[in-house]
């Protein structure tokens, strides 16, 4: 399945990608800034906690960088925001799986605890869902720009059929109010000519 299809400018899906990236980016940014505010040492594994999760200076830095990247994606929008959300969401899920196996080992340089792992899974799923929304599914509606791009012949046939239906229905009839207004103007013009 291709993911490089272009999203039309100002499509409603772009709003979902933007808000999703901005929301998740701000969450990570706040977590990272709180870590910096506590002046955590870079590779500390003493179990210092921020917002219920253990952290250190490096994890705070990673959170700020990823948060800023997501906010940048929200500003750019479109396919870029969607793709960025999918990539970051996948990385969060992978991070959760990796850290399950190194929780109590020296390789746990980011000082992850079980709460961090759960947060990583949850945040990964949220970001991934925002990125894949309306883009990756087996049953996209036929007015979806990604479906139309992946099925150009069917989309062209449906578009042609819609134009033919519109033509066969003929021009729209004027409303009774509009007809009445025209008749009143015509009568007024006729009576003015008779008076002359």
C-alpha positions as CSV (number, residue, x, y, z in Angstrom):
1,X,0.0,0.0,0.0
2,X,1.4,3.4,-1.0
3,X,1.7,6.1,1.6
4,X,3.1,8.8,-0.6
5,X,-0.2,9.9,-2.1
6,X,-0.7,13.6,-2.1
7,X,-3.3,15.1,0.2
8,X,-5.2,18.1,-1.4
9,X,-4.6,21.5,0.2
10,X,-7.2,22.4,2.9
11,X,-8.6,18.9,3.1
12,X,-10.3,18.1,6.4
13,X,-7.8,15.3,7.1
14,X,-5.0,17.8,7.2
15,X,-6.7,19.3,10.3
16,X,-6.6,15.9,12.1
17,X,-2.9,15.5,11.3
18,X,-2.1,19.0,12.5
19,X,-4.0,18.8,15.8
20,X,-2.7,15.3,16.5
21,X,0.9,16.3,16.0
22,X,0.5,19.5,18.0
23,X,-1.3,17.9,20.9
24,X,1.3,15.0,21.3
25,X,4.2,17.4,20.6
26,X,3.1,19.8,23.4
27,X,2.7,16.9,25.8
28,X,6.2,15.7,25.2
29,X,7.6,19.3,25.3
30,X,6.0,19.9,28.7
31,X,7.4,16.7,30.1
32,X,10.9,17.5,28.8
33,X,10.8,21.1,30.1
34,X,9.7,19.9,33.5
35,X,12.8,17.6,33.5
36,X,15.1,20.5,32.7
37,X,13.5,22.6,35.3
38,X,14.4,20.0,37.9
39,X,18.1,20.1,36.7
40,X,18.3,16.4,36.3
41,X,21.7,14.9,35.6
42,X,22.1,13.4,32.1
43,X,22.4,9.7,32.7
44,X,21.0,9.5,36.3
45,X,19.3,6.2,37.1
46,X,18.3,7.2,40.6
47,X,14.6,7.1,39.9
48,X,13.8,10.8,39.9
49,X,10.2,11.3,38.9
50,X,8.4,13.9,36.7
51,X,4.6,13.5,36.3
52,X,4.7,10.0,37.7
53,X,7.4,8.8,35.4
54,X,11.1,8.3,36.1
55,X,13.4,10.4,34.0
56,X,16.8,11.9,33.5
57,X,18.4,14.7,31.5
58,X,18.8,12.7,28.3
59,X,15.2,11.5,28.4
60,X,14.1,15.2,28.9
61,X,16.3,16.2,25.9
62,X,14.8,13.5,23.7
63,X,11.3,14.5,24.8
64,X,11.9,18.2,23.9
65,X,13.5,17.3,20.5
66,X,10.6,14.9,19.5
67,X,8.0,17.4,20.8
68,X,9.5,20.2,18.7
69,X,9.6,17.9,15.7
70,X,5.9,17.1,16.1
71,X,5.0,20.8,16.5
72,X,7.0,21.5,13.4
73,X,5.0,18.8,11.6
74,X,1.8,20.4,12.8
75,X,2.9,23.7,11.4
76,X,3.8,22.2,8.0
77,X,0.7,20.0,8.0
78,X,-0.6,17.7,5.2
79,X,1.1,14.5,4.2
80,X,4.3,15.5,6.1
81,X,2.4,15.7,9.4
82,X,0.7,12.4,8.8
83,X,3.9,10.6,7.9
84,X,5.8,12.2,10.8
85,X,3.1,11.0,13.2
86,X,3.3,7.5,11.8
87,X,7.1,7.4,12.1
88,X,7.2,8.9,15.7
89,X,4.3,6.6,16.8
90,X,6.1,3.5,15.5
91,X,9.3,4.6,17.3
92,X,7.4,5.1,20.6
93,X,5.9,1.6,20.3
94,X,9.4,0.1,19.5
95,X,10.8,2.0,22.5
96,X,8.2,0.5,24.8
97,X,9.0,-3.0,23.6
98,X,12.7,-2.6,23.9
99,X,12.5,-1.1,27.4
100,X,10.3,-3.9,28.7
101,X,13.4,-6.2,28.3
102,X,16.0,-3.8,29.8
103,X,14.0,-2.3,32.8
104,X,16.3,-3.6,35.5
105,X,19.5,-3.8,33.5
106,X,22.4,-1.4,33.0
107,X,21.4,-0.8,29.4
108,X,18.4,1.2,30.7
109,X,20.3,4.5,30.2
110,X,17.0,6.5,29.9
111,X,15.9,5.3,33.4
112,X,12.6,3.9,32.1
113,X,10.2,2.4,34.7
114,X,7.1,0.5,34.0
115,X,5.1,3.7,33.9
116,X,7.4,5.0,31.2
117,X,6.8,1.8,29.2
118,X,3.0,2.1,29.5
119,X,3.3,5.8,28.5
120,X,5.4,4.9,25.5
121,X,2.9,2.4,24.3
122,X,-0.1,4.8,24.9
123,X,1.6,7.8,23.3
124,X,2.8,5.7,20.4
125,X,-0.7,4.4,19.7
126,X,-2.2,7.9,19.9
127,X,0.4,9.4,17.6
128,X,0.2,6.5,15.2
129,X,-3.6,6.7,15.1
130,X,-3.5,10.4,14.3
131,X,-1.0,9.7,11.5
132,X,-3.0,6.8,10.0
133,X,-6.4,8.4,10.3
134,X,-8.2,8.4,7.0
135,X,-5.1,7.2,5.2
136,X,-4.3,3.5,6.1
137,X,-7.4,1.3,6.1
138,X,-8.9,-1.3,3.8
139,X,-12.2,0.5,3.5
140,X,-11.6,4.2,2.7
141,X,-14.7,6.1,1.5
142,X,-14.6,6.8,-2.2
143,X,-14.5,10.6,-1.7
144,X,-11.3,10.2,0.3
145,X,-8.3,11.7,-1.6
146,X,-6.1,8.7,-0.8
147,X,-8.6,6.3,-2.2
148,X,-9.1,8.5,-5.3
149,X,-5.3,8.6,-5.8
150,X,-4.8,4.9,-5.4
151,X,-7.8,4.0,-7.7
152,X,-7.7,6.6,-10.5
153,X,-9.8,4.7,-13.0
154,X,-12.6,4.0,-10.6
155,X,-12.5,7.6,-9.3
156,X,-12.6,8.9,-12.9
157,X,-15.6,6.7,-13.7
158,X,-17.4,7.8,-10.5
159,X,-16.7,11.5,-11.3
160,X,-17.9,11.1,-14.9
161,X,-21.1,9.4,-13.7
162,X,-21.7,12.2,-11.1
163,X,-21.3,14.8,-13.9
164,X,-23.7,12.9,-16.1
165,X,-26.3,12.7,-13.3
166,X,-26.0,16.4,-12.7
167,X,-26.4,17.2,-16.4
168,X,-29.4,14.9,-16.8
169,X,-31.2,16.7,-13.9
170,X,-31.0,19.9,-15.9
171,X,-30.6,23.4,-14.6
172,X,-32.1,24.2,-11.3
173,X,-35.5,25.9,-11.4
174,X,-35.8,29.3,-9.8
175,X,-37.5,29.3,-6.4
176,X,-41.1,30.6,-6.1
177,X,-39.9,33.6,-4.2
178,X,-37.4,34.5,-6.9
179,X,-40.1,34.1,-9.6
180,X,-42.5,36.3,-7.6
181,X,-39.8,39.0,-7.4
182,X,-39.2,38.9,-11.1
183,X,-43.0,39.1,-11.9
184,X,-43.4,42.1,-9.6
185,X,-40.6,43.9,-11.3
186,X,-42.0,43.1,-14.7
187,X,-45.5,44.4,-13.7
188,X,-44.0,47.5,-12.2
189,X,-42.0,48.2,-15.4
190,X,-45.1,47.5,-17.6
191,X,-47.4,49.8,-15.5
192,X,-44.7,52.6,-15.6
193,X,-44.7,52.4,-19.5
194,X,-48.5,52.6,-19.6
195,X,-48.5,55.7,-17.4
196,X,-46.0,57.4,-19.8
